[in-house]
Amino acid sequence: MRALVAAPNRPGQFEIRDVPEPSPRPDQALVEVRATSLNLGEVRWLMGSRDGARLGWDLAGVVAEPAADGSGPYAGARVVGMVGDEVGQFLRLGSTGAWAERVAVPTNTLSEIPDELSFRDASTLPVAGLTAYRTLVLGGSLLGRRVLITGASGGVGRFLIQLARLSGAHVTAVANRTAGLAELGADDVLTTLEPAGQTFDHILESVGGESLAAAVGRLASGGMLVIFGNSSQRPTTISGFMGKEGATIYVFLVFVEVARHASGDRDLNLLARLMAAGSLIPQVDLEVSWREAGSAFQALLERRVSGKAVLNID
């Protein structure tokens, strides 16, 4: 079979090669991949990986062989799933990722999807959708509470806006590119976040640097600030904790959270049903064949994608 692998000496630092077929564990289903959505973190890792490294987290496709232990979807089921175990996956040359024709997927991060949901749209859900859902769950009931989302024009940010609005929150979105964010459900849309002003009960922060420092200043007493990324790759000096009694800063890693709650299959099922019903919009901004993956990788690295980028495995 073929897979997209790291190739430091090739244009774009990747190529599609023949690789061995997967050998699923008893708790893994073999999935024929039809689409995979991209995340900035894995693309950045690709550029520094050893020759032959296999990457990719998100996938949607059809179960070719169900798990031997009887768990998970049946043969022929249309599914969405996630593979990987944080950055450790990228440091092991033999690891397998989602950027391949066939992938062994643990059934605890695999869910059947409704017939009306396309593979393209479903593939956007694993990392971005699970991150958005789980970071909001950390805040408890959000009905009537004030939620702040930085980096809101990205894939996670756009899901966060929609899910927070569905939860009954007052949503403030911060992004350089603001087009379409109000239509997704943001009550207020900002291009920059100042360190002083109205405070927020639940803050979802992914930009880092000055954005994270400002977010600390806007955290309400008893509130929570969830850090789930650092897209700016800048350091942060944090101060201004006085007067924020009971506030919490929580560092979020999606693979750790999904494993902790053993919730991947259930969470994906919920998100897929919301998307199929039209309550969650996938926001695919770029869709290309995996043979043209270089253009998608470059667009992500240059921050030209508003929402999600999807590769079709054809």
Secondary structure by P-SEA (a helix, b strand, c coil): cccbbbbcccccccbbbbbccccccccbbbbbccbbbbbaaaaaaaaacccbbbbbccbbbbbccccccccccccccccccccccccccccccccccccccccccccccbbbbcccccaaaaaacaaaaaaaaaaaaaacccccbbbbbcccccaaaaaaaaaaaaaccbbbbbcccccccccccccccccccccccccccbbbbcccaaaaaaaaaaccccbbbbbccccccbbbbbccccccccbbbbbbbaaaaaaaaccaaaaaaaaaaaaaacccccccccccccccaaaaaaaaaacccccbbbbbcc
